[in-house]
């Protein structure tokens, strides 16, 4: 009897599960929900020094999204907004858009600080500072380790298409033209974790145990410059947490 009762219970439970499954709502995909990045709470992570493609045709226009304060003709929302986020690796970064062809010719771009699902503050906005009507933002004053949110949209319904979004975290001292001034008897911190390896950089002839093959530059170069304050000078490098600190000392002759 106990076995029969258990069988009945199992059959009833299975029937209820079947009814529940029939009555369940369609999945998010079945309802045509947009991909990740359609909302700020679900932003797509951007790696430093990377480029991603954003097909805005797959995103939606949310009336609750913040307005682009820089929009030509007056502040307003864009069309088919996509949200991204990145972690600042230093005080500066550059964001730019490109066209993937077709209608993707006019973008809007803004950057925010704050919480993903909470209050955010717009710290930068651009409409047409890039190539043609594309966007370009040079960020300064970022806090290393903080997350920032990027809002990308088309200017109009007619310019919804596939855009590229580039995040460049390289500091100015990544290139010789942006070399940091190093004063005598001072220290300057540089983060080699966010610089790049340029094959056009000069070769270090003093390199110990160079790799086999043709000579190559060092890895992740940083550039500094100084004015000689004495006939003899000494440059030393001190390792700090994740970075290097060149120290310049001017020694009397």
C-alpha positions as CSV (number, residue, x, y, z in Angstrom):
1,X,0.0,0.0,0.0
2,X,2.8,2.4,0.9
3,X,4.4,1.8,-2.4
4,X,1.2,2.4,-4.3
5,X,0.5,5.6,-2.5
6,X,4.0,6.8,-3.2
7,X,3.5,6.0,-6.9
8,X,0.3,8.1,-6.9
9,X,2.0,11.0,-5.2
10,X,4.8,10.9,-7.8
11,X,2.3,10.8,-10.7
12,X,0.5,13.8,-9.2
13,X,3.7,15.8,-8.7
14,X,4.7,15.0,-12.3
15,X,1.4,16.2,-13.6
16,X,1.7,19.5,-11.7
17,X,5.2,20.0,-13.0
18,X,3.9,19.5,-16.5
19,X,1.1,22.0,-16.0
20,X,3.5,24.5,-14.5
21,X,5.9,24.1,-17.5
22,X,3.0,24.7,-19.9
23,X,1.9,27.9,-18.1
24,X,5.5,29.3,-17.7
25,X,6.2,32.5,-19.5
26,X,8.4,32.5,-22.6
27,X,12.2,33.0,-22.1
28,X,13.9,36.3,-22.4
29,X,15.2,35.3,-25.9
30,X,11.7,34.3,-27.0
31,X,10.4,37.7,-26.0
32,X,13.1,39.3,-28.1
33,X,15.1,40.9,-25.3
34,X,18.2,42.9,-26.4
35,X,21.7,41.5,-25.8
36,X,23.9,42.2,-22.8
37,X,24.8,45.9,-22.7
38,X,21.2,47.2,-23.4
39,X,21.0,48.5,-19.8
40,X,23.7,50.1,-17.6
41,X,23.2,47.4,-15.0
42,X,24.3,44.8,-17.6
43,X,27.1,46.7,-19.1
44,X,29.7,45.0,-21.4
45,X,33.2,45.1,-20.0
46,X,35.9,46.8,-22.1
47,X,39.5,45.8,-21.8
48,X,42.1,48.5,-22.0
49,X,43.7,49.0,-25.4
50,X,41.0,47.1,-27.2
51,X,38.4,47.6,-29.9
52,X,34.9,46.0,-29.9
53,X,32.1,46.1,-32.5
54,X,28.6,47.3,-31.4
55,X,25.7,46.5,-33.7
56,X,23.3,49.1,-32.4
57,X,20.5,47.5,-34.4
58,X,20.3,44.8,-31.7
59,X,19.9,47.4,-28.9
60,X,16.9,49.4,-27.8
61,X,16.1,53.1,-27.0
62,X,15.3,53.4,-23.3
63,X,13.5,56.6,-22.3
64,X,15.1,56.3,-18.9
65,X,18.6,56.5,-20.2
66,X,20.5,59.8,-19.4
67,X,20.4,62.5,-22.1
68,X,23.6,63.3,-24.0
69,X,24.3,66.8,-22.9
70,X,26.6,67.4,-25.9
71,X,24.1,66.4,-28.5
72,X,24.1,68.7,-31.5
73,X,21.0,70.9,-31.4
74,X,20.5,70.4,-27.6
75,X,20.7,67.8,-25.0
76,X,18.7,64.6,-25.8
77,X,18.8,60.9,-26.0
78,X,20.3,58.9,-28.8
79,X,18.9,55.9,-30.6
80,X,19.6,52.3,-29.7
81,X,21.9,52.8,-26.7
82,X,24.6,50.3,-25.8
83,X,26.4,50.4,-22.4
84,X,30.0,49.4,-21.7
85,X,32.2,49.8,-18.6
86,X,36.0,49.7,-17.9
87,X,38.4,49.9,-15.0
88,X,40.7,52.9,-15.1
89,X,44.4,51.8,-15.2
90,X,45.6,55.3,-14.7
91,X,44.4,58.9,-14.7
92,X,43.9,59.1,-18.5
93,X,42.1,57.2,-21.2
94,X,40.8,57.8,-24.7
95,X,37.5,56.5,-26.1
96,X,36.6,56.8,-29.8
97,X,34.1,55.4,-32.3
98,X,34.5,54.2,-35.8
99,X,32.1,53.2,-38.5
100,X,31.6,49.6,-39.4
101,X,30.1,50.7,-42.7
102,X,26.6,51.5,-44.0
103,X,24.5,53.7,-41.9
104,X,26.9,53.9,-38.9
105,X,28.1,57.4,-39.6
106,X,27.0,59.6,-36.6
107,X,27.5,58.5,-33.0
108,X,27.0,59.9,-29.5
109,X,29.3,59.0,-26.7
110,X,29.3,59.7,-23.0
111,X,31.2,58.6,-19.9
112,X,29.8,58.3,-16.3
113,X,31.2,57.7,-12.8
114,X,29.1,56.1,-10.1
115,X,27.2,52.9,-9.6
116,X,26.0,50.6,-12.3
117,X,22.4,50.4,-11.1
118,X,22.4,53.5,-9.0
119,X,23.2,57.2,-9.4
120,X,25.8,58.2,-12.0
121,X,27.4,61.4,-12.9
122,X,28.3,62.3,-16.5
123,X,32.0,63.3,-16.6
124,X,32.4,63.6,-20.4
125,X,30.3,63.7,-23.5
126,X,31.0,64.0,-27.2
127,X,29.1,64.1,-30.5
128,X,31.3,64.9,-33.4
129,X,35.0,65.3,-32.3
130,X,36.1,62.2,-34.1
131,X,36.4,61.5,-37.8
132,X,33.4,63.0,-39.6
133,X,30.4,62.8,-37.3
134,X,32.0,60.1,-35.1
135,X,32.9,60.6,-31.4
136,X,36.2,61.1,-29.5
137,X,36.7,61.6,-25.8
138,X,40.0,62.2,-24.0
139,X,39.5,61.5,-20.3
140,X,41.7,63.0,-17.6
141,X,41.5,62.9,-13.8
142,X,40.3,59.2,-13.6
143,X,40.8,57.3,-10.4
144,X,42.9,54.2,-10.9
145,X,40.8,51.1,-10.1
146,X,37.5,52.8,-10.4
147,X,34.8,51.5,-12.8
148,X,33.4,54.0,-15.4
149,X,30.4,53.5,-17.6
150,X,30.3,54.3,-21.4
151,X,27.1,55.2,-23.2
152,X,27.1,54.7,-27.0
153,X,24.2,55.5,-29.3
154,X,23.4,56.6,-32.8
155,X,22.5,60.2,-33.4
156,X,19.3,59.4,-35.3
157,X,17.3,56.4,-36.4
158,X,18.9,56.7,-39.8
159,X,22.4,56.2,-38.4
160,X,21.7,53.0,-36.4
161,X,24.3,50.4,-37.6
162,X,27.5,48.7,-36.5
163,X,30.1,51.0,-34.9
164,X,33.5,50.2,-33.4
165,X,34.3,51.4,-29.9
166,X,38.0,51.8,-29.0
167,X,39.4,52.2,-25.5
168,X,43.0,53.4,-25.3
169,X,44.4,53.4,-21.8
170,X,48.0,54.2,-22.8
171,X,49.4,57.1,-20.9
172,X,51.1,60.0,-22.8
173,X,54.6,58.6,-21.8
174,X,53.9,55.5,-23.9
175,X,55.5,57.5,-26.8
176,X,58.6,59.6,-26.9
177,X,56.5,62.7,-27.8
178,X,54.7,62.4,-24.5
179,X,57.9,61.8,-22.3
180,X,57.6,62.9,-18.7
181,X,59.9,65.6,-17.4
182,X,62.1,64.1,-14.7
183,X,63.7,66.8,-12.5
184,X,67.0,66.2,-10.7
185,X,66.8,64.7,-7.2
186,X,63.2,63.6,-7.8
187,X,61.1,60.5,-8.5
188,X,58.4,59.8,-11.0
189,X,56.1,56.8,-11.0
190,X,55.3,55.2,-14.4
191,X,53.0,52.2,-14.8
192,X,54.4,49.7,-17.3
193,X,51.3,47.7,-17.0
194,X,49.4,50.2,-19.3
195,X,52.2,51.0,-21.7
196,X,52.8,49.1,-25.0
197,X,55.6,47.5,-26.9
198,X,56.5,49.5,-29.9
199,X,58.7,47.6,-32.5
200,X,59.9,51.0,-33.7
201,X,61.5,51.9,-30.3
202,X,65.3,51.9,-30.1
203,X,67.1,48.7,-29.1
204,X,68.7,48.4,-25.7
205,X,72.3,47.4,-26.6
206,X,73.0,46.6,-22.9
207,X,70.2,44.1,-22.6
208,X,71.3,41.0,-20.6
209,X,70.6,37.7,-22.2
210,X,68.6,39.0,-25.1
211,X,66.2,36.5,-26.8
212,X,67.4,34.7,-29.8
213,X,67.0,36.2,-33.2
214,X,67.2,39.8,-34.4
215,X,67.5,42.5,-31.6
216,X,64.1,43.7,-30.4
217,X,63.1,46.6,-28.1
218,X,62.1,46.0,-24.4
219,X,58.6,45.2,-23.4
220,X,56.1,48.0,-22.4
221,X,58.3,51.0,-22.8
222,X,57.9,54.3,-20.9
223,X,59.6,57.5,-21.9
224,X,61.0,60.2,-19.6
225,X,63.3,63.2,-20.3
226,X,65.6,65.4,-18.2
227,X,67.8,68.4,-18.4
228,X,71.4,67.8,-17.3
229,X,72.0,69.6,-14.0
230,X,75.6,68.4,-13.5
231,X,78.3,66.7,-15.5
232,X,77.5,63.4,-13.8
233,X,74.0,62.0,-13.3
234,X,72.6,58.7,-12.1
235,X,69.3,57.1,-13.0
236,X,67.9,54.3,-11.0
237,X,64.7,52.3,-11.1
238,X,62.8,51.3,-8.0
239,X,60.1,48.7,-8.2
240,X,56.8,49.6,-6.6
241,X,53.4,47.8,-6.6
242,X,52.8,47.0,-10.2
243,X,54.9,49.9,-11.5
244,X,58.4,51.3,-11.8
245,X,59.8,54.5,-10.3
246,X,62.8,56.0,-12.2
247,X,64.8,58.2,-9.9
248,X,67.2,60.9,-11.3
249,X,70.1,62.0,-9.2
250,X,72.5,64.8,-10.2
251,X,76.0,64.2,-8.8
252,X,78.6,66.9,-8.5
253,X,81.7,66.3,-10.6
